[in-house]
Amino acid sequence: MENVPANAPLKWKERLKWIAPIGLAMLVVCVGCFMCFAIGLVARGELTTSALGTDFRLWPVNERQQTGVGLQRSYTVQNNGQTCVHFDVTFLLWKPKLSIENLAYDNCQ
């Protein structure tokens, strides 16, 4: 048996023994999260939540010429003494072609 110092670098096969299970576990978690989102969208038509003063909304886009999902993030801001709600909207569309569109606007009262 060889005497290997404790701080010797690991061989690539030994590294792979650690990387492969961790990568597989991360893949399973990501696929599980995606399935939860997909089931929620199909069942409810949209998903909404609030976290730290920000509202999030995820909904399917099913129009005649476009198919995909939309993600909206909204939060309150002060603009020249007015209280406004700022909206950041991202559309991930895969029909007719893969595209990402961003839109930002304020709704002031």
N, C-alpha and C positions, 0 to 999 in steps of 0.2 A: 504494500500500500504506500502511495506517495504522501509525502508531507507537503500539503498545499497551504500557503499562508492565508490567513483569514481575509486579507484585503485583496486577494488575487482576483483579476477580472473573470467574470463568468464566460464560459464558452457559449457560442451561438445556440447550441442545442439546449443548454440549460436555460438560456434566456427565453427560448421559444416555449419551454415548458411553463413559464410564467405568463408570457404574452398571450398565448393561444387561449387559455381559459378566461383571462380577463377580457380579451376582445370578444369572445363568444358571449360572455355574460352581458357586456355592454350592448351587443347586437340584440340579444333577447329583450333587454329592457327597452331599447329604442323601438323595436317592433311592437312590443306590448303597449307602449304609450301611443304609437300611431294607431293601433287597433282601437284603443279606447276613444281617441279622437274621432275616428271614422264611425264607430258605432254611435257615439253621441251625436254626431252630425246627421246621421241617417235617422235616428230616433226622434230628435228634437228639431232638426232643421237649423239650429245654431247653438253655439256654446258661448256663455258669458261668465265672467268672473271679475272680481275687483281685488286689487292688491296694492297696498301702500298708496292709496289715493289715485290709482290709475285703473280705469275700466278697460277690460279686454273683451273683444267680441270676435268669434270665428264663425263664418257661415259659408255654405256652398254657393257658388255662382253657376247657375244652370240657365243660361239664355240660349237663344237659337244659334248665335254665332260664337259664343264663348262658353267655356266650361273650366271651372277651377274652384279656388277658395279665396275668400277675402279675410283679412285680419285687420281689425280696427283697434287702435289704442287711443284713449281720450283721457284728458286730465285738465284741471282748472288752472288758469294762469291769470295774472293781472296785466292789463295792457292799457297804459295811459289812464289809470284810475278806473277802468272798467273791468268787470269780472268776465272772463271769456273761457270757453271750453275749446281746447286745442285738440284737433283730430289728426292722427297719422294713420293712413289707410294703405295697406299693401295688398295687391291682387296677385296671386300666383295662378296663372292661366296655362292650361295645357292643350286647349283646343281653340283655335285652329293650329296654333304652334305654341311652343313653350315660351312664356314671357313673364316678366315681373314688372308690375307697374306700381309706382308710389304716388301718393296724393297727400297733401297736408293743407289744412285750412283751420281758421278760427271762427267760432260762432260767438259773437259778442252781444250782450244785451244792454 
